[in-house]
Amino acid sequence: MSKIIVFAFPVFLLLIALELWWDRRHVRLAAASGAVAKSRYGLSDTLSSLSMGMLSQVTGVFGKFIGIAIYAALFGSVALWPQAELWNHWYGWFLALVLYDFCYYWLHRAGHEVALFWAAHVAHHQSQHYNLSTALRQTSTGALFGWIFYLLMAVLGVPPLLFGIVALVDLLYQFWVHTEHVGRLGWFDRVFCSPSNHRVHHAINDGYVDRNYGGIWVIWDRMFGTFAPEVQPCVYGTRTPLNSWDPIWANLAVYAELWRRAGAAPRWGDKLRVWLKPPGWLPEGGSCQMAGGAQAFDLTAVRTYAPPLQGAQMVYAAAQNLLLTALGAWYLWNVDAQALPLAALGAVAMALGLWALGRYLQQQLAWWSTLGLQALATAGVLAISPLGL
């Protein structure tokens, strides 16, 4: 699986570059005609999304073992139809993909309606821009509990290999829907997760929050009452903004807040409910609004987080991100052949490098400090190579 991602990542970067070119062209043409068009890209935001995508893949090397091991164990012990001929034909593969997307719908919905799962999923929603790089902005903690929602497939007898294949197909499909440069698609929008439908999902507008959870098909949303069409321009991000480019903090911020709330709750039952109730829930006497909120949200108060960078700083940050991308690819390519201690060393080194870049983008680390930390990260990642240092 790691090697497939290594092959896919250059394709993702190429498509992001093409969308960026198209975006810049759109802005220039609008300016030439006297209109005003806002770019869908911000350099720091894009680099942050790429960093979080790489961190997600690196940590996923360990996290996926949890779900795969449990899935395989359950499949081997209680699967109802493990040897069914169905799974050897195209229609069985299609059925497995539909089953996966159905399970994904409920995981995704829990990721918005249950605080513990929102703490993992929030990382994907923190960007205030919406473009193809946003698709790569993924959680590094989702594998801890996300496997629970796919156990139905193991019980039904979907082979682990087929499960892995349809999971990858579902994930790759969702890349292209993260764009503002594809408009409404008519009948397609009524059946599939499309750019229009998924823009709604990422928006914080009233009426848009906690809608359109489907990965490939939006029919699940229509069946279970969570569909909303795109009828007004979308404002993106989270209603409580992260205001940070630190990829580690982005993954841990909501967990830290839930921990604080649980610690402050007077009753043991409330300490547990803080994690299992909707995001934003507080014990009786405090606020109990969900993340989506029943109250109207003032979109005019939203401010885009963008600490300014000079031209040289932009070039330096982009170069560092390119280095980290290459290091991440090297890590993912070689990690399967390494013992756990070396694999863990490489993961920590990658996290250090990505953290340093995020802090530099926030102007909280000088370039020379970042360079030193990147040198340590490089040494740590190269240590997992079959050739060693």
ZAPA-383404 format. One record per residue (C-alpha): residue in three letters; x, y, z; residue number from 1. Coordinates in pm, 1 decimal. Layout:
// ZAPA-383404
[site Ala, [X, Y, Z], NUM]
...
***
This chain:
// ZAPA-383404
[site Met, [0.0, 0.0, 0.0], 1]
[site Ser, [282.4, 243.7, 87.4], 2]
[site Lys, [446.0, 195.1, -252.5], 3]
[site Ile, [116.6, 269.8, -431.3], 4]
[site Ile, [103.0, 604.8, -252.0], 5]
[site Val, [460.7, 676.8, -362.4], 6]
[site Phe, [351.7, 632.2, -724.0], 7]
[site Ala, [32.4, 832.6, -673.8], 8]
[site Phe, [187.9, 1133.9, -501.9], 9]
[site Pro, [367.2, 1274.1, -811.3], 10]
[site Val, [38.3, 1248.6, -1000.7], 11]
[site Phe, [-135.7, 1441.9, -723.3], 12]
[site Leu, [135.2, 1710.8, -732.9], 13]
[site Leu, [106.8, 1740.6, -1111.0], 14]
[site Leu, [-270.4, 1782.8, -1092.7], 15]
[site Ile, [-232.1, 2041.0, -815.5], 16]
[site Ala, [17.9, 2230.1, -1031.4], 17]
[site Leu, [-223.3, 2223.4, -1325.9], 18]
[site Glu, [-510.4, 2349.3, -1111.3], 19]
[site Leu, [-285.5, 2623.5, -972.6], 20]
[site Trp, [-195.1, 2731.0, -1328.2], 21]
[site Trp, [-563.4, 2733.4, -1423.8], 22]
[site Asp, [-647.1, 2927.3, -1108.3], 23]
[site Arg, [-384.2, 3194.3, -1179.3], 24]
[site Arg, [-504.9, 3219.2, -1539.2], 25]
[site His, [-862.4, 3263.5, -1419.7], 26]
[site Val, [-758.1, 3546.6, -1185.5], 27]
[site Arg, [-558.2, 3723.0, -1460.9], 28]
[site Leu, [-841.8, 3700.1, -1713.2], 29]
[site Ala, [-1086.9, 3836.5, -1457.9], 30]
[site Ala, [-855.8, 4127.5, -1380.1], 31]
[site Ala, [-812.2, 4204.0, -1750.4], 32]
[site Ser, [-1189.9, 4228.2, -1790.3], 33]
[site Gly, [-1226.1, 4457.0, -1491.9], 34]
[site Ala, [-1377.2, 4189.5, -1266.7], 35]
[site Val, [-1244.9, 4069.5, -934.7], 36]
[site Ala, [-1158.5, 3703.5, -883.3], 37]
[site Lys, [-1004.9, 3558.1, -570.0], 38]
[site Ser, [-737.6, 3291.2, -596.9], 39]
[site Arg, [-827.3, 2953.5, -451.5], 40]
[site Tyr, [-468.1, 2898.6, -340.1], 41]
[site Gly, [-245.5, 3033.6, -63.4], 42]
[site Leu, [116.0, 2917.5, -47.6], 43]
[site Ser, [135.3, 2852.4, 326.2], 44]
[site Asp, [-203.3, 2679.5, 325.4], 45]
[site Thr, [-101.0, 2455.9, 35.0], 46]
[site Leu, [232.4, 2365.1, 193.9], 47]
[site Ser, [48.7, 2292.5, 519.4], 48]
[site Ser, [-195.6, 2060.7, 342.2], 49]
[site Leu, [89.1, 1877.2, 168.8], 50]
[site Ser, [273.7, 1842.0, 498.9], 51]
[site Met, [-32.3, 1699.2, 670.1], 52]
[site Gly, [-84.2, 1457.8, 382.6], 53]
[site Met, [271.1, 1329.4, 417.9], 54]
[site Leu, [245.4, 1306.1, 797.0], 55]
[site Ser, [-77.8, 1109.7, 756.5], 56]
[site Gln, [89.8, 857.2, 527.6], 57]
[site Val, [392.9, 819.5, 752.2], 58]
[site Thr, [189.1, 763.3, 1068.5], 59]
[site Gly, [-52.0, 548.4, 871.2], 60]
[site Val, [223.9, 289.8, 831.3], 61]
[site Phe, [164.3, 206.0, 1198.1], 62]
[site Gly, [-202.2, 295.1, 1234.7], 63]
[site Lys, [-317.9, 74.3, 948.2], 64]
[site Phe, [-177.5, -231.5, 1123.9], 65]
[site Ile, [-446.4, -194.5, 1388.8], 66]
[site Gly, [-740.3, -201.4, 1150.4], 67]
[site Ile, [-591.4, -460.1, 914.3], 68]
[site Ala, [-505.9, -701.2, 1195.7], 69]
[site Ile, [-851.1, -674.5, 1353.6], 70]
[site Tyr, [-1025.8, -701.0, 1016.3], 71]
[site Ala, [-824.8, -1010.5, 919.9], 72]
[site Ala, [-884.3, -1174.9, 1257.4], 73]
[site Leu, [-1258.7, -1115.8, 1239.8], 74]
[site Phe, [-1271.3, -1231.1, 877.3], 75]
[site Gly, [-1090.2, -1551.1, 968.3], 76]
[site Ser, [-1318.4, -1635.0, 1258.7], 77]
[site Val, [-1675.3, -1517.4, 1194.2], 78]
[site Ala, [-1704.0, -1428.8, 822.9], 79]
[site Leu, [-2037.4, -1555.3, 686.9], 80]
[site Trp, [-1936.6, -1603.7, 322.7], 81]
[site Pro, [-1553.8, -1593.5, 307.6], 82]
[site Gln, [-1526.9, -1836.0, 14.1], 83]
[site Ala, [-1819.2, -1701.2, -186.9], 84]
[site Glu, [-1756.9, -1712.7, -562.3], 85]
[site Leu, [-1918.3, -1369.7, -571.9], 86]
[site Trp, [-1593.9, -1200.1, -464.6], 87]
[site Asn, [-1407.3, -1334.9, -770.0], 88]
[site His, [-1624.0, -1145.8, -1021.5], 89]
[site Trp, [-1656.3, -781.7, -1121.2], 90]
[site Tyr, [-2002.1, -754.4, -967.1], 91]
[site Gly, [-1862.9, -881.4, -636.6], 92]
[site Trp, [-1592.7, -615.6, -650.2], 93]
[site Phe, [-1858.4, -354.7, -724.2], 94]
[site Leu, [-2069.1, -478.5, -433.7], 95]
[site Ala, [-1763.7, -456.4, -207.1], 96]
[site Leu, [-1708.4, -95.9, -320.6], 97]
[site Val, [-2071.8, -8.2, -247.0], 98]
[site Leu, [-2045.8, -173.1, 95.4], 99]
[site Tyr, [-1726.1, 17.0, 168.5], 100]
[site Asp, [-1879.5, 349.8, 70.9], 101]
[site Phe, [-2183.3, 273.9, 287.9], 102]
[site Cys, [-1957.2, 206.0, 587.4], 103]
[site Tyr, [-1751.6, 514.3, 501.3], 104]
[site Tyr, [-2067.5, 725.6, 510.8], 105]
[site Trp, [-2130.3, 628.1, 873.0], 106]
[site Leu, [-1766.9, 675.5, 972.3], 107]
[site His, [-1766.4, 1015.2, 804.0], 108]
[site Arg, [-2092.4, 1109.2, 970.4], 109]
[site Ala, [-1958.4, 1005.0, 1311.3], 110]
[site Gly, [-1655.7, 1220.0, 1230.3], 111]
[site His, [-1885.9, 1522.2, 1246.7], 112]
[site Glu, [-2141.4, 1416.6, 1506.1], 113]
[site Val, [-1927.2, 1246.5, 1773.9], 114]
[site Ala, [-1657.0, 1452.4, 1944.9], 115]
[site Leu, [-1398.6, 1171.9, 1960.8], 116]
[site Phe, [-1423.5, 1108.4, 1587.4], 117]
[site Trp, [-1437.1, 1480.8, 1507.9], 118]
[site Ala, [-1104.9, 1517.8, 1691.0], 119]
[site Ala, [-952.8, 1290.6, 1427.1], 120]
[site His, [-1144.8, 1416.4, 1124.2], 121]
[site Val, [-1113.4, 1790.6, 1193.1], 122]
[site Ala, [-765.4, 1794.4, 1038.2], 123]
[site His, [-920.7, 1754.4, 694.1], 124]
[site His, [-1148.0, 2055.3, 742.3], 125]
[site Gln, [-907.8, 2313.0, 883.5], 126]
[site Ser, [-802.5, 2465.3, 551.0], 127]
[site Gln, [-975.6, 2792.4, 466.8], 128]
[site His, [-907.1, 2727.0, 98.7], 129]
[site Tyr, [-1066.7, 2461.5, -118.4], 130]
[site Asn, [-849.0, 2311.9, -389.4], 131]
[site Leu, [-687.1, 1983.4, -485.0], 132]
[site Ser, [-419.3, 2022.4, -219.1], 133]
[site Thr, [-696.9, 2019.9, 42.7], 134]
[site Ala, [-770.0, 1659.8, -57.2], 135]
[site Leu, [-427.2, 1559.0, 72.5], 136]
[site Arg, [-486.3, 1724.8, 409.5], 137]
[site Gln, [-564.4, 1407.0, 601.2], 138]
[site Thr, [-577.1, 1296.8, 963.4], 139]
[site Ser, [-291.1, 1113.7, 1133.4], 140]
[site Thr, [-511.5, 970.4, 1409.4], 141]
[site Gly, [-815.3, 840.9, 1222.5], 142]
[site Ala, [-685.1, 483.2, 1212.8], 143]
[site Leu, [-711.5, 453.6, 1590.3], 144]
[site Phe, [-1088.2, 400.6, 1586.1], 145]
[site Gly, [-1202.0, 426.8, 1224.3], 146]
[site Trp, [-1165.3, 51.1, 1164.9], 147]
[site Ile, [-1474.7, -9.6, 1379.8], 148]
[site Phe, [-1707.1, 101.1, 1100.8], 149]
[site Tyr, [-1572.0, -150.7, 846.6], 150]
[site Leu, [-1610.0, -466.0, 1054.5], 151]
[site Leu, [-1947.0, -528.9, 887.1], 152]
[site Met, [-1755.9, -608.2, 567.1], 153]
[site Ala, [-1538.8, -863.1, 748.1], 154]
[site Val, [-1848.0, -1029.8, 892.6], 155]
[site Leu, [-2005.9, -1048.1, 546.3], 156]
[site Gly, [-1691.4, -1215.0, 415.1], 157]
[site Val, [-1527.2, -949.7, 197.2], 158]
[site Pro, [-1167.2, -1077.6, 166.9], 159]
[site Pro, [-902.8, -851.7, 326.5], 160]
[site Leu, [-722.7, -799.5, -6.2], 161]
[site Leu, [-1043.7, -692.8, -177.8], 162]
[site Phe, [-1124.2, -469.0, 118.3], 163]
[site Gly, [-787.1, -295.7, 74.1], 164]
[site Ile, [-843.3, -247.6, -298.0], 165]
[site Val, [-1188.8, -89.7, -267.7], 166]
[site Ala, [-1066.0, 127.4, 20.9], 167]
[site Leu, [-793.6, 265.1, -206.9], 168]
[site Val, [-1040.6, 320.7, -493.1], 169]
[site Asp, [-1278.8, 508.6, -262.8], 170]
[site Leu, [-995.4, 724.9, -130.5], 171]
[site Leu, [-850.0, 807.0, -473.1], 172]
[site Tyr, [-1192.9, 896.4, -612.6], 173]
[site Gln, [-1233.1, 1168.0, -352.8], 174]
[site Phe, [-923.2, 1357.5, -468.0], 175]
[site Trp, [-1084.2, 1522.2, -771.8], 176]
[site Val, [-1391.0, 1654.4, -590.0], 177]
[site His, [-1179.4, 1904.0, -392.8], 178]
[site Thr, [-1195.4, 2187.3, -643.3], 179]
[site Glu, [-1388.9, 2508.3, -707.9], 180]
[site His, [-1308.9, 2500.2, -1078.6], 181]
[site Val, [-1574.9, 2239.8, -1163.3], 182]
[site Gly, [-1931.2, 2366.3, -1142.2], 183]
[site Arg, [-2264.5, 2189.3, -1107.6], 184]
[site Leu, [-2288.4, 1862.6, -1304.8], 185]
[site Gly, [-2663.6, 1806.1, -1337.7], 186]
[site Trp, [-2772.9, 1445.1, -1286.0], 187]
[site Phe, [-2423.9, 1350.4, -1164.1], 188]
[site Asp, [-2470.4, 1571.9, -857.7], 189]
[site Arg, [-2786.4, 1385.3, -767.9], 190]
[site Val, [-2614.4, 1046.1, -750.8], 191]
[site Phe, [-2243.8, 1091.6, -684.4], 192]
[site Cys, [-2018.8, 1284.6, -454.0], 193]
[site Ser, [-1921.0, 1568.9, -686.6], 194]
[site Pro, [-1719.8, 1890.7, -648.5], 195]
[site Ser, [-2041.4, 2083.2, -586.8], 196]
[site Asn, [-2166.7, 1839.4, -322.6], 197]
[site His, [-1832.4, 1819.0, -148.5], 198]
[site Arg, [-1787.7, 2196.6, -142.9], 199]
[site Val, [-2102.0, 2203.1, 67.7], 200]
[site His, [-1950.1, 1944.4, 299.3], 201]
[site His, [-1642.3, 2160.7, 363.2], 202]
[site Ala, [-1837.3, 2484.6, 407.6], 203]
[site Ile, [-1925.8, 2651.5, 738.0], 204]
[site Asn, [-2230.7, 2835.9, 602.2], 205]
[site Asp, [-2559.8, 2791.1, 785.8], 206]
[site Gly, [-2741.1, 2499.0, 625.4], 207]
[site Tyr, [-2419.0, 2345.4, 491.9], 208]
[site Val, [-2252.0, 2221.9, 810.1], 209]
[site Asp, [-2263.6, 1844.3, 867.9], 210]
[site Arg, [-2397.8, 1758.3, 523.4], 211]
[site Asn, [-2298.6, 1539.4, 224.5], 212]
[site Tyr, [-2090.5, 1264.3, 384.7], 213]
[site Gly, [-2079.7, 1015.0, 96.3], 214]
[site Gly, [-1739.8, 923.9, -44.9], 215]
[site Ile, [-1838.6, 813.1, -395.4], 216]
[site Trp, [-2218.7, 812.1, -380.3], 217]
[site Val, [-2430.1, 1091.4, -235.1], 218]
[site Ile, [-2737.5, 868.4, -239.8], 219]
[site Trp, [-2659.9, 772.8, 121.5], 220]
[site Asp, [-2711.3, 1136.3, 219.1], 221]
[site Arg, [-3040.8, 1146.0, 34.4], 222]
[site Met, [-3152.0, 823.0, 204.1], 223]
[site Phe, [-3058.7, 932.5, 557.0], 224]
[site Gly, [-3148.5, 1300.8, 541.8], 225]
[site Thr, [-2804.4, 1461.3, 534.8], 226]
[site Phe, [-2800.7, 1598.2, 179.2], 227]
[site Ala, [-2782.8, 1968.7, 98.1], 228]
[site Pro, [-2737.9, 2119.6, -251.1], 229]
[site Glu, [-2500.2, 2403.9, -323.9], 230]
[site Val, [-2714.2, 2717.7, -342.5], 231]
[site Gln, [-2479.8, 2992.7, -219.6], 232]
[site Pro, [-2103.6, 3058.6, -223.7], 233]
[site Cys, [-1914.0, 2847.9, 28.4], 234]
[site Val, [-1691.6, 2972.8, 309.8], 235]
[site Tyr, [-1441.2, 2709.6, 416.2], 236]
[site Gly, [-1260.3, 2599.1, 729.5], 237]
[site Thr, [-1390.6, 2530.8, 1078.1], 238]
[site Arg, [-1605.8, 2760.4, 1287.7], 239]
[site Thr, [-1335.5, 2750.9, 1552.6], 240]
[site Pro, [-1030.5, 2820.2, 1333.7], 241]
[site Leu, [-700.0, 2643.7, 1396.8], 242]
[site Asn, [-484.4, 2946.6, 1309.5], 243]
[site Ser, [-168.5, 2738.6, 1285.2], 244]
[site Trp, [44.8, 2568.2, 1020.7], 245]
[site Asp, [185.2, 2317.4, 1273.3], 246]
[site Pro, [77.7, 1971.9, 1141.6], 247]
[site Ile, [118.4, 1801.3, 1478.3], 248]
[site Trp, [-91.9, 2058.1, 1661.8], 249]
[site Ala, [-349.6, 2041.2, 1382.9], 250]
[site Asn, [-396.5, 1672.8, 1463.8], 251]
[site Leu, [-399.2, 1714.5, 1842.1], 252]
[site Ala, [-578.0, 2046.1, 1904.0], 253]
[site Val, [-930.3, 1907.4, 1944.1], 254]
[site Tyr, [-810.2, 1612.7, 2153.2], 255]
[site Ala, [-642.3, 1863.6, 2386.4], 256]
[site Glu, [-961.9, 2066.8, 2413.5], 257]
[site Leu, [-1171.6, 1756.1, 2484.8], 258]
[site Trp, [-921.6, 1649.5, 2749.6], 259]
[site Arg, [-949.2, 1992.7, 2911.3], 260]
[site Arg, [-1329.2, 1980.2, 2907.0], 261]
[site Ala, [-1335.5, 1627.8, 3047.7], 262]
[site Gly, [-1101.5, 1731.5, 3326.9], 263]
[site Ala, [-1322.9, 2025.6, 3415.8], 264]
[site Ala, [-1645.8, 1821.3, 3417.0], 265]
[site Pro, [-1763.3, 1757.2, 3776.8], 266]
[site Arg, [-1925.7, 1415.8, 3718.7], 267]
[site Trp, [-1765.0, 1099.6, 3581.3], 268]
[site Gly, [-2053.3, 1044.7, 3343.6], 269]
[site Asp, [-2002.7, 1390.8, 3196.9], 270]
[site Lys, [-1630.1, 1327.7, 3158.5], 271]
[site Leu, [-1719.9, 1038.2, 2928.6], 272]
[site Arg, [-2000.1, 1223.8, 2750.7], 273]
[site Val, [-1760.0, 1502.2, 2650.9], 274]
[site Trp, [-1595.4, 1248.1, 2418.1], 275]
[site Leu, [-1911.5, 1076.9, 2293.7], 276]
[site Lys, [-2153.1, 1367.7, 2256.0], 277]
[site Pro, [-2152.5, 1602.0, 1953.7], 278]
[site Pro, [-1855.9, 1839.5, 1917.6], 279]
[site Gly, [-1896.7, 2144.3, 2140.5], 280]
[site Trp, [-2107.9, 1967.3, 2401.8], 281]
[site Leu, [-2055.6, 2072.9, 2762.1], 282]
[site Pro, [-2217.0, 1942.6, 3082.4], 283]
[site Glu, [-2543.7, 2093.0, 3202.6], 284]
[site Gly, [-2506.2, 2461.2, 3273.1], 285]
[site Gly, [-2265.4, 2519.2, 2985.8], 286]
[site Ser, [-2292.5, 2541.7, 2608.7], 287]
[site Cys, [-2429.0, 2235.3, 2435.8], 288]
[site Gln, [-2424.3, 2355.1, 2075.8], 289]
[site Met, [-2304.7, 2108.6, 1813.8], 290]
[site Ala, [-2017.3, 2194.5, 1581.9], 291]
[site Gly, [-2270.3, 2282.2, 1315.6], 292]
[site Gly, [-2455.2, 2499.4, 1559.3], 293]
[site Ala, [-2825.0, 2576.3, 1579.1], 294]
[site Gln, [-2746.5, 2946.2, 1599.1], 295]
[site Ala, [-2676.0, 3158.5, 1293.6], 296]
[site Phe, [-2307.8, 3194.4, 1216.6], 297]
[site Asp, [-2165.4, 3531.0, 1110.7], 298]
[site Leu, [-1962.1, 3462.9, 797.5], 299]
[site Thr, [-1849.5, 3825.3, 779.8], 300]
[site Ala, [-1646.7, 3769.9, 1097.7], 301]
[site Val, [-1433.4, 3497.8, 937.8], 302]
[site Arg, [-1069.4, 3599.8, 890.1], 303]
[site Thr, [-823.9, 3406.4, 677.1], 304]
[site Tyr, [-515.5, 3294.1, 867.8], 305]
[site Ala, [-213.0, 3392.0, 657.5], 306]
[site Pro, [101.7, 3522.0, 833.0], 307]
[site Pro, [284.2, 3717.6, 559.8], 308]
[site Leu, [596.1, 3577.7, 393.1], 309]
[site Gln, [847.5, 3761.1, 179.2], 310]
[site Gly, [952.2, 3630.9, -163.1], 311]
[site Ala, [1272.4, 3465.6, -40.1], 312]
[site Gln, [1084.1, 3305.3, 247.7], 313]
[site Met, [829.8, 3160.9, 6.8], 314]
[site Val, [1101.3, 3007.3, -210.0], 315]
[site Tyr, [1276.8, 2863.8, 95.4], 316]
[site Ala, [954.2, 2715.6, 236.9], 317]
[site Ala, [859.6, 2560.6, -97.6], 318]
[site Ala, [1207.8, 2408.7, -131.2], 319]
[site Gln, [1187.3, 2263.1, 219.3], 320]
[site Asn, [847.8, 2113.3, 142.5], 321]
[site Leu, [985.6, 1957.5, -176.5], 322]
[site Leu, [1271.3, 1804.6, 24.5], 323]
[site Leu, [1028.3, 1665.0, 281.0], 324]
[site Thr, [812.5, 1520.3, 4.7], 325]
[site Ala, [1115.1, 1338.1, -137.4], 326]
[site Leu, [1213.2, 1216.3, 209.0], 327]
[site Gly, [859.3, 1097.8, 273.6], 328]
[site Ala, [856.8, 904.0, -52.8], 329]
[site Trp, [1190.8, 745.9, 40.0], 330]
[site Tyr, [1052.6, 650.5, 380.2], 331]
[site Leu, [733.9, 495.6, 242.6], 332]
[site Trp, [925.6, 303.7, -22.1], 333]
[site Asn, [1167.0, 144.9, 226.8], 334]
[site Val, [970.6, 118.0, 550.6], 335]
[site Asp, [815.3, -223.7, 483.8], 336]
[site Ala, [1161.1, -385.0, 490.2], 337]
[site Gln, [1261.3, -231.5, 823.0], 338]
[site Ala, [1233.2, -342.0, 1183.4], 339]
[site Leu, [987.2, -150.6, 1400.1], 340]
[site Pro, [1252.3, 57.9, 1587.0], 341]
[site Leu, [1404.8, 189.7, 1262.3], 342]
[site Ala, [1061.3, 252.0, 1112.9], 343]
[site Ala, [964.8, 446.9, 1424.8], 344]
[site Leu, [1288.2, 647.5, 1407.3], 345]
[site Gly, [1212.9, 746.5, 1049.5], 346]
[site Ala, [855.4, 844.7, 1138.2], 347]
[site Val, [971.5, 1065.1, 1425.7], 348]
[site Ala, [1229.6, 1224.9, 1197.4], 349]
[site Met, [966.3, 1301.1, 933.4], 350]
[site Ala, [735.7, 1448.3, 1197.1], 351]
[site Leu, [1021.1, 1668.4, 1320.0], 352]
[site Gly, [1090.3, 1802.4, 972.0], 353]
[site Leu, [723.4, 1870.9, 899.6], 354]
[site Trp, [677.8, 2038.8, 1238.7], 355]
[site Ala, [979.2, 2263.4, 1173.8], 356]
[site Leu, [840.2, 2373.7, 836.5], 357]
[site Gly, [501.9, 2453.7, 993.4], 358]
[site Arg, [666.8, 2663.8, 1262.3], 359]
[site Tyr, [873.7, 2844.8, 1000.0], 360]
[site Leu, [556.9, 2930.7, 805.8], 361]
[site Gln, [421.7, 3080.5, 1128.5], 362]
[site Gln, [746.4, 3277.4, 1164.8], 363]
[site Gln, [819.7, 3104.6, 1493.7], 364]
[site Leu, [1143.9, 2943.0, 1375.2], 365]
[site Ala, [1431.6, 3114.4, 1194.5], 366]
[site Trp, [1548.3, 2971.2, 863.8], 367]
[site Trp, [1874.6, 2845.8, 1013.3], 368]
[site Ser, [1690.3, 2662.9, 1293.0], 369]
[site Thr, [1460.8, 2505.3, 1037.2], 370]
[site Leu, [1757.3, 2403.0, 824.1], 371]
[site Gly, [1925.1, 2233.8, 1121.5], 372]
[site Leu, [1610.4, 2041.7, 1210.0], 373]
[site Gln, [1565.3, 1939.6, 848.2], 374]
[site Ala, [1920.7, 1800.6, 850.7], 375]
[site Leu, [1831.4, 1589.5, 1155.8], 376]
[site Ala, [1511.8, 1476.5, 984.5], 377]
[site Thr, [1702.9, 1378.7, 670.5], 378]
[site Ala, [1951.7, 1173.6, 871.6], 379]
[site Gly, [1672.2, 997.7, 1056.8], 380]
[site Val, [1481.4, 908.5, 740.2], 381]
[site Leu, [1791.7, 787.1, 555.4], 382]
[site Ala, [1863.4, 558.9, 850.7], 383]
[site Ile, [1574.5, 334.0, 748.3], 384]
[site Ser, [1719.5, 279.6, 401.6], 385]
[site Pro, [1838.7, -74.2, 328.1], 386]
[site Leu, [2183.6, 79.6, 281.9], 387]
[site Gly, [2165.0, 255.4, 619.5], 388]
[site Leu, [2357.3, 580.7, 666.0], 389]
***
